[in-house]
């Protein structure tokens, strides 16, 4: 409610983006199998699995030096007022245990049978 009050007083303290976010997103959420955000193409695993070269995987180095891999499961787009939109990505995380990894021509393949954070 504070955002609305400040906004009604024609104050420049509340940006259009903050006002849109404070108003909440529209009820309809769009689901996509692919999208481009700031020039980067994202494909869900279900869309990517049919391709010869796959690009739905991402790796992240953890605080303790462990490597986590993830596959993009779902892409959602939330729409807000004033034409503001927010992309949300849901991933499946896999913990790499140091075994069952093959690297060929700078392409790394891992065994994804060990999921991590499946309840998150």
LINLINNOR-V166257 format. One line per field, one symbol per residue. ss: DSSP state (@ for helix, = for strand, . for the rest). burial: b if it has 9 or more other ideal C-beta (glycine too) atoms within 8 Angstrom, else e. A space follows every 50 residues. Layout:
ss=???
burial=???
This chain:
ss=.@@@@@@@.......@@@@@@@@.....====.====..====.@@@@.. ......=====.....=============.@@@.===========..... ====..====....==....
burial=eebeebbeeeeeebeeebbbebeeeeeeeeebebbeeeeeebbbbebbee beeeebbebeeeeeeeebbbbbeebbbbbbeeebeebebebbbbbbeeee beeeeeeeebeeeebeeeee
